[in-house]
Amino acid sequence: MSSLLLDTNILSYKHNDHTFWALYEPRLEGQVLCIAAQTVAEMRFGALRSGWGQERRARLERLLSSHAVLFPDDSICTAWAELRIECERKGRPMQPADLWIAATAKALDIPLVTHNRRDFDFLEGLSLVSEET
């Protein structure tokens, strides 16, 4: 059993029973599924912005608590800085949220599961799992 880091879009697919979840579910079965603290923040922001009711927010909290949350530490902060420099050098700006998620995966050497491969595929040393075509 190995660990995988879920991008926010993957967790969102699971929460919303999106058809894309079926693409990923078989590959994730039996793995230790982790999420970056940034994903927790993004999911809660989306819920608040959309005015979700108490029941739907409670369902989200159950989903979040069923995953290991990885919080930034010194190695993740260093990876964030290095990745940001890499983005600048390559002329590929990256959203801060995606940068934190990528830094978490890279620093901890955990494959990142995403349906937005193109947001991350130019980063060196980052292992991706994606069903995006």
Phi and psi restraints in degrees (value plus and minus 20) as a CYANA .aco file:
   2 SER   PHI    -143.8  -103.8
   2 SER   PSI     148.0   188.0
   3 SER   PHI    -113.9   -73.9
   3 SER   PSI     125.8   165.8
   4 LEU   PHI    -153.1  -113.1
   4 LEU   PSI     123.3   163.3
   5 LEU   PHI    -122.0   -82.0
   5 LEU   PSI     103.2   143.2
   6 LEU   PHI    -109.6   -69.6
   6 LEU   PSI     108.5   148.5
   7 ASP   PHI     -88.2   -48.2
   7 ASP   PSI     139.2   179.2
   8 THR   PHI     -77.7   -37.7
   8 THR   PSI     -57.2   -17.2
   9 ASN   PHI     -83.3   -43.3
   9 ASN   PSI     -55.5   -15.5
  10 ILE   PHI     -88.2   -48.2
  10 ILE   PSI     -64.1   -24.1
  11 LEU   PHI     -84.9   -44.9
  11 LEU   PSI     -56.3   -16.3
  12 SER   PHI     -84.3   -44.3
  12 SER   PSI     -60.9   -20.9
  13 TYR   PHI     -79.5   -39.5
  13 TYR   PSI     -62.8   -22.8
  14 LYS   PHI     -84.3   -44.3
  14 LYS   PSI     -67.4   -27.4
  15 HIS   PHI     -82.2   -42.2
  15 HIS   PSI     -58.0   -18.0
  16 ASN   PHI    -115.7   -75.7
  16 ASN   PSI     -11.3    28.7
  17 ASP   PHI      30.4    70.4
  17 ASP   PSI      20.6    60.6
  18 HIS   PHI     -89.4   -49.4
  18 HIS   PSI     128.5   168.5
  19 THR   PHI     -80.3   -40.3
  19 THR   PSI     -47.8    -7.8
  20 PHE   PHI     -85.2   -45.2
  20 PHE   PSI     -44.0    -4.0
  21 TRP   PHI     -78.1   -38.1
  21 TRP   PSI     -57.1   -17.1
  22 ALA   PHI     -82.4   -42.4
  22 ALA   PSI     -46.5    -6.5
  23 LEU   PHI     -87.7   -47.7
  23 LEU   PSI     -53.6   -13.6
  24 TYR   PHI    -118.5   -78.5
  24 TYR   PSI     -50.0   -10.0
  25 GLU   PHI     -70.9   -30.9
  25 GLU   PSI     -66.6   -26.6
  26 PRO   PHI     -81.2   -41.2
  26 PRO   PSI     -55.9   -15.9
  27 ARG   PHI     -93.9   -53.9
  27 ARG   PSI     -41.5    -1.5
  28 LEU   PHI    -114.3   -74.3
  28 LEU   PSI     -37.4     2.6
  29 GLU   PHI     -78.3   -38.3
  29 GLU   PSI     111.8   151.8
  30 GLY   PHI      60.5   100.5
  30 GLY   PSI     -17.2    22.8
  31 GLN   PHI    -119.5   -79.5
  31 GLN   PSI     138.9   178.9
  32 VAL   PHI    -103.4   -63.4
  32 VAL   PSI      92.6   132.6
  33 LEU   PHI    -116.3   -76.3
  33 LEU   PSI     102.8   142.8
  34 CYS   PHI    -136.6   -96.6
  34 CYS   PSI     136.5   176.5
  35 ILE   PHI    -154.8  -114.8
  35 ILE   PSI     126.9   166.9
  36 ALA   PHI     -96.9   -56.9
  36 ALA   PSI     132.5   172.5
  37 ALA   PHI     -74.7   -34.7
  37 ALA   PSI     -53.2   -13.2
  38 GLN   PHI     -79.6   -39.6
  38 GLN   PSI     -57.8   -17.8
  39 THR   PHI     -85.2   -45.2
  39 THR   PSI     -60.2   -20.2
  40 VAL   PHI     -78.6   -38.6
  40 VAL   PSI     -67.1   -27.1
  41 ALA   PHI     -82.8   -42.8
  41 ALA   PSI     -64.3   -24.3
  42 GLU   PHI     -83.5   -43.5
  42 GLU   PSI     -62.8   -22.8
  43 MET   PHI     -86.0   -46.0
  43 MET   PSI     -62.0   -22.0
  44 ARG   PHI     -87.4   -47.4
  44 ARG   PSI     -58.6   -18.6
  45 PHE   PHI     -79.6   -39.6
  45 PHE   PSI     -67.7   -27.7
  46 GLY   PHI     -79.4   -39.4
  46 GLY   PSI     -60.5   -20.5
  47 ALA   PHI     -85.4   -45.4
  47 ALA   PSI     -64.1   -24.1
  48 LEU   PHI     -87.6   -47.6
  48 LEU   PSI     -64.3   -24.3
  49 ARG   PHI     -82.1   -42.1
  49 ARG   PSI     -56.1   -16.1
  50 SER   PHI    -105.8   -65.8
  50 SER   PSI     -24.4    15.6
  51 GLY   PHI      48.5    88.5
  51 GLY   PSI      16.5    56.5
  52 TRP   PHI     -78.5   -38.5
  52 TRP   PSI     127.0   167.0
  53 GLY   PHI     -97.0   -57.0
  53 GLY   PSI     152.9   192.9
  54 GLN   PHI     -79.6   -39.6
  54 GLN   PSI     -61.2   -21.2
  55 GLU   PHI     -85.1   -45.1
  55 GLU   PSI     -64.5   -24.5
  56 ARG   PHI     -89.0   -49.0
  56 ARG   PSI     -57.2   -17.2
  57 ARG   PHI     -86.2   -46.2
  57 ARG   PSI     -57.9   -17.9
  58 ALA   PHI     -84.3   -44.3
  58 ALA   PSI     -58.4   -18.4
  59 ARG   PHI     -83.1   -43.1
  59 ARG   PSI     -60.8   -20.8
  60 LEU   PHI     -81.4   -41.4
  60 LEU   PSI     -65.3   -25.3
  61 GLU   PHI     -82.6   -42.6
  61 GLU   PSI     -56.5   -16.5
  62 ARG   PHI     -84.4   -44.4
  62 ARG   PSI     -61.2   -21.2
  63 LEU   PHI     -83.6   -43.6
  63 LEU   PSI     -67.7   -27.7
  64 LEU   PHI     -79.0   -39.0
  64 LEU   PSI     -63.0   -23.0
  65 SER   PHI     -92.2   -52.2
  65 SER   PSI     -32.2     7.8
  66 SER   PHI    -106.2   -66.2
  66 SER   PSI     -17.7    22.3
  67 HIS   PHI    -141.7  -101.7
  67 HIS   PSI     129.5   169.5
  68 ALA   PHI     -92.4   -52.4
  68 ALA   PSI     103.3   143.3
  69 VAL   PHI    -113.8   -73.8
  69 VAL   PSI     107.1   147.1
  70 LEU   PHI    -124.2   -84.2
  70 LEU   PSI      96.0   136.0
  71 PHE   PHI    -114.8   -74.8
  71 PHE   PSI     128.6   168.6
  72 PRO   PHI     -79.5   -39.5
  72 PRO   PSI     115.4   155.4
  73 ASP   PHI    -146.0  -106.0
  73 ASP   PSI    -190.7  -150.7
  74 ASP   PHI     -80.5   -40.5
  74 ASP   PSI     -61.4   -21.4
  75 SER   PHI     -87.8   -47.8
  75 SER   PSI     -55.6   -15.6
  76 ILE   PHI     -89.9   -49.9
  76 ILE   PSI     -59.8   -19.8
  77 CYS   PHI     -82.7   -42.7
  77 CYS   PSI     -60.0   -20.0
  78 THR   PHI     -85.9   -45.9
  78 THR   PSI     -63.4   -23.4
  79 ALA   PHI     -82.0   -42.0
  79 ALA   PSI     -58.4   -18.4
  80 TRP   PHI     -79.4   -39.4
  80 TRP   PSI     -66.7   -26.7
  81 ALA   PHI     -83.3   -43.3
  81 ALA   PSI     -63.9   -23.9
  82 GLU   PHI     -84.3   -44.3
  82 GLU   PSI     -62.2   -22.2
  83 LEU   PHI     -87.0   -47.0
  83 LEU   PSI     -56.8   -16.8
  84 ARG   PHI     -84.0   -44.0
  84 ARG   PSI     -61.6   -21.6
  85 ILE   PHI     -82.0   -42.0
  85 ILE   PSI     -63.5   -23.5
  86 GLU   PHI     -79.4   -39.4
  86 GLU   PSI     -63.2   -23.2
  87 CYS   PHI     -80.7   -40.7
  87 CYS   PSI     -64.3   -24.3
  88 GLU   PHI     -82.6   -42.6
  88 GLU   PSI     -65.2   -25.2
  89 ARG   PHI     -81.7   -41.7
  89 ARG   PSI     -56.1   -16.1
  90 LYS   PHI    -109.5   -69.5
  90 LYS   PSI     -22.6    17.4
  91 GLY   PHI      46.0    86.0
  91 GLY   PSI      11.9    51.9
  92 ARG   PHI    -141.2  -101.2
  92 ARG   PSI      67.2   107.2
  93 PRO   PHI     -80.7   -40.7
  93 PRO   PSI     130.0   170.0
  94 MET   PHI    -154.6  -114.6
  94 MET   PSI     119.1   159.1
  95 GLN   PHI     -81.4   -41.4
  95 GLN   PSI     120.1   160.1
  96 PRO   PHI     -73.8   -33.8
  96 PRO   PSI     -60.1   -20.1
  97 ALA   PHI     -81.3   -41.3
  97 ALA   PSI     -66.7   -26.7
  98 ASP   PHI     -83.9   -43.9
  98 ASP   PSI     -56.0   -16.0
  99 LEU   PHI     -83.3   -43.3
  99 LEU   PSI     -61.9   -21.9
 100 TRP   PHI     -84.9   -44.9
 100 TRP   PSI     -60.6   -20.6
 101 ILE   PHI     -86.0   -46.0
 101 ILE   PSI     -65.1   -25.1
 102 ALA   PHI     -82.1   -42.1
 102 ALA   PSI     -61.8   -21.8
 103 ALA   PHI     -82.9   -42.9
 103 ALA   PSI     -58.4   -18.4
 104 THR   PHI     -83.0   -43.0
 104 THR   PSI     -67.1   -27.1
 105 ALA   PHI     -83.5   -43.5
 105 ALA   PSI     -64.4   -24.4
 106 LYS   PHI     -88.0   -48.0
 106 LYS   PSI     -67.5   -27.5
 107 ALA   PHI     -81.7   -41.7
 107 ALA   PSI     -56.1   -16.1
 108 LEU   PHI    -117.1   -77.1
 108 LEU   PSI     -17.9    22.1
 109 ASP   PHI      34.1    74.1
 109 ASP   PSI      30.6    70.6
 110 ILE   PHI    -137.8   -97.8
 110 ILE   PSI     111.6   151.6
 111 PRO   PHI     -79.9   -39.9
 111 PRO   PSI     121.1   161.1
 112 LEU   PHI    -119.6   -79.6
 112 LEU   PSI     103.9   143.9
 113 VAL   PHI    -115.3   -75.3
 113 VAL   PSI      97.8   137.8
 114 THR   PHI    -165.6  -125.6
 114 THR   PSI     132.0   172.0
 115 HIS   PHI    -121.0   -81.0
 115 HIS   PSI     -15.3    24.7
 116 ASN   PHI    -134.6   -94.6
 116 ASN   PSI      38.4    78.4
 117 ARG   PHI     -70.3   -30.3
 117 ARG   PSI     -63.0   -23.0
 118 ARG   PHI     -84.8   -44.8
 118 ARG   PSI     -39.6     0.4
 119 ASP   PHI     -92.9   -52.9
 119 ASP   PSI     -38.9     1.1
 120 PHE   PHI    -147.7  -107.7
 120 PHE   PSI     -37.0     3.0
 121 ASP   PHI     -87.5   -47.5
 121 ASP   PSI     -32.2     7.8
 122 PHE   PHI    -108.3   -68.3
 122 PHE   PSI     -27.3    12.7
 123 LEU   PHI    -103.0   -63.0
 123 LEU   PSI     109.3   149.3
 124 GLU   PHI     -94.8   -54.8
 124 GLU   PSI     121.6   161.6
 125 GLY   PHI      55.9    95.9
 125 GLY   PSI      -5.8    34.2
 126 LEU   PHI    -130.2   -90.2
 126 LEU   PSI     102.1   142.1
 127 SER   PHI    -109.4   -69.4
 127 SER   PSI     107.5   147.5
 128 LEU   PHI    -135.5   -95.5
 128 LEU   PSI     124.4   164.4
 129 VAL   PHI    -140.9  -100.9
 129 VAL   PSI     100.9   140.9
 130 SER   PHI    -172.9  -132.9
 130 SER   PSI     122.9   162.9
 131 GLU   PHI    -124.7   -84.7
 131 GLU   PSI     -12.7    27.3
 132 GLU   PHI     -86.4   -46.4
 132 GLU   PSI     116.9   156.9
